[in-house]
Amino acid sequence: MHTRYWTTLISAPDLNERLHDGHLVIVDCRFELGKPNSQAGLNAYRTAHITGAVYAHLDDDLAGAITSTSGRHPLPNIDALSKTFSRWGIDSQVQVVAYDADSGAMAAARLWWLLRWLGHTHVAVLDGGFKHWQASGLPVTSSEFVAAPRLFTATVDSSLVVDADFVATHAQQHDWRVVDARAPERYAGEVEPLDPVAGHVPGAINHPFARNLGSDGRFLDATILQTQFKKLTNDTAPNHIINMCGSGVTACHNVLAMEVAGLHGVKLYAGSWSEWSKDTQRPVATGHQP
């Protein structure tokens, strides 16, 4: 059994070396965000995927039921998510690797965050995703994989997530930073294709998740990411940084990038803008950050 675990990113060659390890679970997270109940990712999985990968559907597996007050991708029920992880063959001894395709690993980062939230740190995202894997000529298959179930036991780390009231209290405090991962035009309120109100949480700053990636679709070097985030947040303590986005998915990409950068303990506002904007009593800001 391998003793090394990856906890942030794993390269395609490193994953290929462990491809037939009995303590490895690979999860294909391909999904078209912004298209509710989309089956595009599942269809892509059925066409070709990394050998031994199971498929995770963002709406069905990595999010809970939407309510009248929730965001578009609320956190799943812990018991239900634990059963899903068990069905995929995940227990405390397993190395999990998540990947997606051309979306920059945002759905894979969501799974990465969910596992860490439930206490499983032996999880990494495939750097460059399926596109890089294919370009490297590494093995793929169209055969659906059925994992041997294992027992996943959740140990919830509640320090990783905050709610809307917490954000409202801390967003404009000088020693806290709320970082919004959406595109600049959505943050500024110039366009809003998905949610009922355009704009952002007053006091939030903007770091679109795509800025974490190089032109090759892989994550930037850790030192570059660290410099970016420290400048953005004015060197705020990592455990005083709250990440959000539209629905709590792309924000996980910023959480992962900060972890790569050595900024440990940052938080996620899982409801994000889609939850915040449902409550007409919550304040809204527009315009680009200074």
Secondary structure, DSSP 8 states (H G I E B T S, - for coil): ------SSEE-HHHHHHTTT-TTEEEEE----TTSTT--HHHHHHHH-EETTEEE--HHHHSS----SSS-SS----HHHHHHHHHHTT--TT-EEEEE-STTTTHHHHHHHHHHHHTT---EEEETTHHHHHHHTT--EE-S--------------GGGEE-HHHHHHHTT-TT-EEEE-S-HHHHTTS--SSSSS-SB-TT-EE--GGGGB-TTSSB--HHHHHHHHHHHTTT--GGGEEEE-SSSSHHHHHHHHHHHTT-TT-EEESSHHHHHTT-TTS--B-S---
